[in-house]
Amino acid sequence: AAAAYRSGDKLLDARHRRAHDYRPRSGVAASFILTPPQACGWMAERETLWNACEAIERRKDSCVARELEVALPRELSLDAHIALVTGFVLEQLVSRGVVADVAIHQGPARDGGTNPHAHILFTTRPVLKNGSGFGKKDRGLERRETLAQWRASWRDHVNRALEAAGETARVDHRTLARQGSARTPEPTLNRRLLAMEQR
C-alpha cells in the first residue's frame, strides 16, 4: 500500500489479497527503482519486489521497509531532481546492497509555490551476493549515526547540484541552534491543518 501510494501505481498485495490502486492521484512527477548490480530482474518490478519482502517477514510486527523523505530545491528542474536523488540513493543505500523505490512528488506548498520532495522506500534486508533473494536485516540502517550521516550526505549532494546549476542558494542540515543562528524556527504545519486552510 505504501509503495502504491507513493508511486501512484496499482499493486496487488498478495499477503492480504487486496489491490491498492493509486493511479488517479496527482502530484507524482516520477517513480523508479534502483537495485544493486547483483540483484535479479524481478527486484526492479515494484509489485513483485514488495510482495517478496512481505513474504520474508514472519513476525506480525516486522519492519518490511524503511523510508526517507527528502526536500528537493525548487531551483532545480525535474531532471536535476531525478539525478540528485539517484546519486544520493546509489551512494548511501544501494551501495549497502538494499533496493530503493523512489517517488518524486510535486505538491502545493503553503506559500503558493511547489513543494518538490522525494520518498525513498527501501528494503531492510540487503540482496544476497548471488542476487537470488534477500539476506539478514541490516541493523545499521536503524542507527542514529547512520541517519546523521545520511543528513550530511544529502546536504552535500544538494549543494553540489545547486552549484552545478549556477544557483547561489545552499542548504544546511543542522538545526538553527547548531548553526549559531538567532533566527526563530518556523512552526511545522500538520498536513490536515494545511488541507483545511486551503479549503
Residue pairs with C-beta under 8 A, 6 or more apart in sequence:
1 11
1 13
1 20
2 65
2 67
2 121
3 9
3 11
3 46
3 50
3 65
3 101
3 121
4 10
4 11
4 20
4 21
4 22
5 20
5 22
5 25
6 28
6 31
6 101
6 103
6 105
6 119
6 121
7 22
7 28
7 31
7 46
7 101
7 103
8 22
8 23
8 25
8 26
8 27
8 28
8 31
8 103
9 22
9 23
9 31
9 46
10 19
10 20
10 21
10 22
10 23
11 19
11 20
11 46
11 47
11 50
12 18
12 19
12 20
12 47
12 51
13 19
13 20
13 51
13 54
14 51
14 54
14 55
15 51
15 54
15 55
27 105
27 106
27 107
28 103
28 104
28 105
29 78
29 81
29 104
29 105
29 106
29 116
30 78
30 81
30 82
30 102
30 103
30 104
31 101
31 102
31 103
31 104
32 82
32 86
32 102
33 43
33 44
33 45
33 46
33 49
33 99
33 100
33 101
33 102
34 86
34 89
34 90
34 93
34 94
34 99
34 100
34 102
35 43
35 44
35 94
35 99
35 127
36 94
36 95
36 97
36 98
36 99
36 126
36 127
38 97
38 127
38 128
38 129
38 130
38 131
39 99
39 127
39 131
40 131
40 132
42 48
42 49
42 52
43 49
43 52
43 99
43 127
44 99
46 101
49 99
49 101
49 123
50 64
50 65
50 101
52 133
52 134
53 64
53 65
53 123
53 124
53 125
53 134
54 64
56 125
56 133
56 134
57 63
57 64
63 124
63 137
64 124
65 121
65 122
65 123
65 124
66 121
66 122
66 124
66 141
66 142
67 119
67 120
67 121
67 122
68 119
68 120
68 122
68 150
69 117
69 118
69 119
69 120
70 85
70 88
70 117
70 118
70 120
70 154
71 115
71 116
71 117
72 81
72 84
72 85
72 104
72 116
72 117
72 118
73 116
73 158
73 161
73 162
73 167
73 169
73 171
74 113
74 114
74 116
75 162
75 165
75 167
75 169
76 84
76 116
76 161
76 162
76 165
76 167
78 104
78 106
80 161
80 165
81 104
81 116
81 118
82 104
83 161
84 157
84 158
84 161
85 102
85 104
85 118
85 120
86 102
87 157
88 153
88 154
88 157
89 100
89 102
89 120
89 122
91 153
91 157
92 149
92 150
92 153
93 100
93 120
93 122
94 100
96 126
96 138
96 140
96 141
97 126
97 127
97 135
97 138
98 122
98 123
98 124
98 125
98 126
98 127
98 138
98 141
99 122
99 123
99 127
100 120
100 121
100 122
100 123
101 120
101 121
101 122
102 118
102 119
102 120
102 121
103 118
103 119
103 121
104 116
104 117
104 118
105 115
105 116
105 117
105 118
105 119
106 114
106 115
106 116
107 114
107 115
107 117
108 114
108 115
108 198
109 115
110 189
110 194
110 197
122 141
123 134
124 137
124 138
124 141
125 134
125 135
125 136
125 137
125 138
126 134
126 135
126 138
127 133
127 134
127 135
128 134
128 135
140 146
151 173
152 173
154 173
155 171
155 172
155 173
158 171
159 170
159 171
162 168
162 169
162 170
162 171
172 179
175 185
176 183
176 184
176 185
189 197
